[in-house]
Structure formats: C-alpha cells, structure tokens
Amino acid sequence: MNKADLTERLAERAGIPKVRAAHYINIFTEAVQEALVENKKVTISDFGTFNVSKRRAFTGHNPKNGNVMNVPERRIPVFRAGKGLKNALNPDL
C-alpha cells in the first residue's frame, strides 16, 4: 500500500474527497516528522510508537572500489508496534 492507496481508503471510509484525505495524511506525516526532528516520541494508542534512535559511527567499505570510509553517527527513525497492532497481526495468540 502506498500513499495514494491510503488516501483512497481514507476518502472512502470517511466519506470525504480524495484531495481532503490527501491533505489530512500530509498533515499527519508532517506532524510526526516535526516531532521526531525535535527528538520527541509519538505514541498512537494500540497502534505503535515512532521514536528516534542513534546509529553509531563505523568504518565501512565503498562497494564500488573497496576503499575504507568512515560513516558518521546518524539519527534514524524507529517504529515499534503497539499491542493492538500486534494482536491484529497475530489473532491466534
């Protein structure tokens, strides 16, 4: 499922035009992005939590020429599924 599919599904279920649904999805994703940039955690009950984690610096190799290169420390987004989502994916447990 991509953003267009999600927009269509939201428009159908909410009974709103696709343009408005796309606008709402953009607002949601921008709000999550802004919170993560500010190093805040975003929790949606029974769905999951968006968080920021740090990946440590390491020495890697360029696959094209084999040269050694230093890869700097970086921040990465992390999503952790909530109980409701886990139960929906595994109803037999």
trRosetta pair geometry for C-beta under 8 A, 3 or more apart (Angstrom, degrees):
i j d omega theta_ij theta_ji phi_ij phi_ji
1 5 4.4 -127 -154 91 77 139
1 6 5.9 95 156 -55 112 84
1 9 7.9 -13 -153 -10 131 141
2 5 5.3 99 50 11 60 102
2 6 7.1 -118 108 -3 32 94
3 6 5.6 -55 -146 39 32 113
3 7 6.2 38 153 -24 65 105
3 22 7.8 70 157 -131 101 88
3 25 6.7 145 -158 138 92 148
4 7 5.6 -50 -147 33 31 115
4 8 6.5 32 153 -19 63 104
5 8 5.8 -54 -150 36 31 111
5 9 6.4 29 154 -17 65 107
6 9 5.8 -55 -146 38 31 110
6 10 6.2 31 156 -18 65 107
6 25 6.2 116 115 -116 116 147
7 10 5.9 -57 -147 38 28 109
7 11 6.3 29 155 -20 64 109
7 18 5.7 67 147 -162 107 86
7 21 4.9 128 -163 112 70 111
7 22 4.6 15 -131 -79 133 77
7 25 5.8 -93 -87 -2 81 149
8 11 5.8 -56 -148 36 29 113
8 12 6.4 29 155 -19 64 107
8 18 6.4 -6 -95 -116 57 112
8 21 7.6 143 -65 99 15 154
9 12 5.8 -55 -149 36 31 111
9 13 6.2 19 160 -10 66 111
10 13 6.1 -61 -141 43 28 103
10 14 5.8 3 169 2 67 118
10 16 7.6 -31 134 54 83 109
10 21 4.2 151 96 -156 110 118
10 24 6.9 -151 154 74 148 126
10 25 6.6 -178 11 -56 162 108
11 14 6.5 -67 -133 50 19 94
11 15 7.9 100 170 -74 50 3
11 16 5.6 -108 -136 75 63 69
11 17 6.4 -41 -141 144 116 17
11 18 4.5 -32 -76 -87 160 58
11 20 7.4 121 -108 64 91 83
11 21 3.9 -100 -64 -22 82 151
12 15 7.7 12 175 -69 24 43
14 21 6.7 157 46 -95 129 103
16 20 4.6 -91 157 81 119 129
16 21 5.6 146 88 -54 109 87
17 20 4.8 91 64 8 84 101
17 21 7.0 -150 99 -5 44 88
18 21 5.4 -55 -145 39 36 114
18 22 6.1 39 155 -22 69 103
19 22 5.8 -52 -149 35 29 111
19 23 6.5 33 149 -22 62 105
20 23 5.4 -51 -150 33 35 116
20 24 6.5 35 152 -19 66 102
21 24 5.7 -53 -150 35 33 111
21 25 6.5 32 152 -18 65 104
22 25 5.7 -53 -148 36 33 111
22 26 6.4 36 152 -20 65 105
23 26 5.7 -55 -151 36 30 113
23 27 6.5 33 151 -21 64 104
24 27 5.6 -50 -148 33 33 113
24 28 6.4 35 153 -19 64 104
25 28 5.7 -53 -150 36 33 113
25 29 6.3 25 157 -13 67 107
26 29 6.0 -57 -142 41 30 104
26 30 6.0 29 159 -18 65 110
27 30 5.9 -60 -146 40 26 110
27 31 6.3 27 156 -22 63 109
28 31 5.9 -58 -150 34 27 110
28 32 6.5 23 155 -15 64 106
29 32 5.8 -53 -147 37 34 110
29 33 6.2 35 153 -20 65 108
30 33 5.6 -55 -145 39 31 113
30 34 6.2 33 157 -20 66 106
31 34 5.9 -52 -145 35 29 110
31 35 6.5 29 155 -18 62 106
31 42 8.0 123 124 -117 86 140
32 35 5.8 -57 -151 36 30 111
32 36 6.4 26 154 -16 65 108
32 42 5.2 -81 -130 6 81 176
32 50 5.6 47 -164 55 112 167
33 36 5.9 -59 -148 38 30 108
33 37 6.3 33 154 -22 66 106
34 37 5.7 -52 -147 34 31 113
34 38 6.5 21 155 -9 64 108
35 38 5.8 -65 -152 45 31 105
35 40 4.2 -83 -175 72 85 114
35 41 7.7 -60 151 70 117 10
35 42 5.0 102 96 -61 150 109
35 50 7.6 97 88 90 119 119
36 39 7.4 38 -176 -84 36 22
36 40 6.9 -98 -74 57 27 66
36 42 7.0 -58 -55 -8 84 115
36 50 6.2 -72 -73 139 116 114
36 51 7.8 138 -118 -177 95 12
36 52 5.3 135 -163 -60 85 107
36 77 5.8 -1 -159 -105 154 102
39 52 5.7 -91 -126 45 61 144
41 49 6.1 -4 -180 -173 105 109
41 50 7.1 164 -162 83 55 57
41 51 5.1 -2 -120 -102 91 83
41 52 8.0 -126 -84 10 64 75
42 49 6.8 157 84 -157 52 57
42 50 4.2 2 57 52 105 105
42 51 7.8 -152 32 -63 66 48
43 48 7.8 -130 -142 122 57 32
43 49 4.7 -15 -103 -105 76 91
43 50 7.9 -150 -68 27 37 64
43 82 7.9 101 -162 -79 84 126
44 47 4.1 -20 102 54 110 123
44 48 6.2 13 55 52 94 52
44 49 7.5 -174 23 -80 63 44
44 82 7.2 -127 83 -16 69 144
45 82 6.9 149 -177 -170 28 165
45 84 7.5 65 141 -3 62 135
46 82 5.3 166 -171 115 12 135
46 83 6.3 -61 -124 68 60 79
46 84 2.8 43 -174 -9 91 143
46 85 7.0 137 155 -24 58 71
47 81 7.7 -91 159 -150 42 60
47 82 5.1 58 68 27 22 127
47 84 6.2 -31 -61 69 40 117
47 85 5.4 73 -149 -46 41 117
48 79 5.7 42 143 -180 139 90
48 80 5.7 177 -164 88 96 47
48 81 4.6 -58 -96 -123 118 32
48 82 4.4 -139 -73 -15 44 84
48 85 5.6 -16 -46 10 100 150
49 79 7.2 161 83 -154 45 51
49 80 4.9 -8 57 57 94 98
49 82 6.8 107 -21 -65 77 92
50 77 6.5 -20 -167 -168 96 103
50 78 7.3 147 -159 79 48 50
50 79 5.6 -22 -100 -100 67 76
51 77 7.5 136 75 -161 40 56
51 78 4.8 -30 70 68 89 100
51 79 7.7 159 22 -88 75 28
51 80 6.7 13 8 0 120 108
52 75 5.3 -1 -176 -175 112 111
52 76 7.2 149 -156 73 63 34
52 77 6.3 -43 -101 -102 64 50
52 78 7.0 153 -110 15 13 90
53 75 7.2 151 78 -156 34 62
53 76 5.6 -28 66 64 85 86
53 77 7.9 95 21 -159 80 7
53 78 4.7 50 -8 -25 116 133
54 73 6.1 5 -177 -179 105 107
54 74 7.3 165 -153 89 63 30
54 75 5.8 -41 -99 -99 64 62
54 76 7.6 135 -117 17 16 79
55 73 6.7 172 85 -155 57 58
55 74 5.3 -6 53 62 102 78
55 75 7.7 174 13 -99 78 13
55 76 5.4 48 -23 -10 113 123
56 73 5.8 -37 -148 -110 33 93
57 70 6.7 9 179 179 111 92
57 71 6.3 175 -155 92 63 62
57 72 5.3 -36 -109 -153 105 32
57 73 4.4 -61 -46 -49 85 72
58 70 7.9 179 97 -153 29 57
58 71 5.4 -4 62 56 72 107
59 68 6.1 -2 180 -172 107 101
59 69 7.4 160 -158 82 62 34
59 70 5.8 -37 -104 -101 69 61
59 71 7.3 171 -104 15 16 81
60 68 7.6 154 87 -156 34 55
60 69 5.7 -26 71 68 81 84
60 70 7.8 128 23 -122 74 13
60 71 4.9 39 2 -22 120 120
61 66 5.8 -17 -177 -153 115 45
61 67 6.9 155 -155 77 66 33
61 68 6.0 -40 -100 -100 71 49
61 69 7.0 132 -117 20 19 83
62 65 5.3 6 98 48 120 80
62 66 6.5 -43 69 16 77 10
62 67 4.6 13 26 52 120 85
62 68 8.0 -98 1 -38 83 7
62 69 5.6 75 -45 -12 92 127
63 66 7.8 31 -141 -69 19 48
71 74 8.0 -61 158 -10 91 113
81 85 4.4 -120 -165 89 101 127
81 86 5.3 124 126 -57 121 85
81 89 7.7 -21 -174 4 157 139
82 85 5.2 92 56 14 71 102
82 86 7.0 -135 101 -5 35 94
83 86 5.7 -58 -145 39 30 112
83 87 6.2 28 158 -18 66 108
84 87 5.8 -56 -146 37 28 109
84 88 6.4 30 154 -21 63 106
85 88 5.6 -53 -147 34 32 113
85 89 6.4 26 155 -14 64 108
86 89 5.9 -61 -150 39 30 107
86 90 6.2 -21 165 27 67 108
87 90 6.6 -80 -134 63 26 75
87 91 6.8 65 167 -97 66 53
87 93 7.6 -127 -123 66 62 99
88 91 7.0 4 -149 -64 25 88
90 93 4.5 12 140 7 113 119
